[in-house]
Amino acid sequence: MNQSELKEFLDEKASQYNNPIFIESDPVQIPHLYVLKEDIEISAFLAATVAWGNRKSVIRSAMRMMELMGNSPYDFVMSHTAKDLNRMEGFVHRTFNATDFRTFIVGLQHIYKKYGGMEQLFATNQSEGYLHNSITEFKKRFFEVNHQQRTQKHIADPATNSAAKRIHLFLRWMARKDNSGVDLGIWHSVSPSILSCPLDVHSGNIARSLGLITRRQNDGKALVELDANLRAFDPIDPVKYDYALFGIGAFEKNILL
């Protein structure tokens, strides 16, 4: 395919998968449970944090997290006591355990109390049309609370050449605005044009098959390469193509053979 044909193909696939039916099988359904902005942000952040592995398992774990917070995540984050945090004991999703969960609750409270919330932090420190510096600064502020060193691995840092798939997924949910109703688009101070694609195994493999990535690892350098190509196709809404890449990789593995 030439570039024009490739763009047409990806536009078609993005439209195919970027629709409300997608919500039923995706962790994005978690923030869709809420109306209050802060509830949406917190539930999305936590769901994205555990968004690796089988999607059904991810959804179960994220639902359990909401239940443990009384299905009122913002109220729980802001008003919890030390005793309330004990109820997280026994929670685990892969390597994210109860200790990590408790730290994340305390870290989120710190972000809202000291910095005015997540949107305000991510809207600052943008540079060269990317949110990479914003993510790095967010992580620093988030872990100003007491924490175990191991918990830091659950927020990736682009400064270490990480593709930071889960945090970019969260940012897509928050800042991308479309007419399909999947991404929530509740942040108005972060432009969709500077979002990065949540690069994972599925999207990475398909991107390589289509010549959008030449680098073999799914790391930060590969993400920069992918972002540049997707922004050439649509500089206003480049991460809409995440739906195309993920959808083909997850549901149409043989389409490119």
Secondary structure, DSSP 8 states (H G I E B T S, - for coil): --HHHHHHHHHHHHHHHSSGGGGGGSGGGTGGG--SHHHHHHHHHHHHHT--S-HHHHHHHHHHHHHHTTT-HHHHHHH--TTGGGGGTT-EETTEEHHHHHHHHHHHHHHHHHHS-HHHHHTSS-BTTBSHHHHHHHHHHHTTS---GGGGGGS--GGGT---HHHHHHHHHHH---SSSSS----SSS-GGG------HHHHHHHHHTTS---SS-SHHHHHHHHHHHHHH-SSSGGGHHHHHHHHHHH-TTTT-
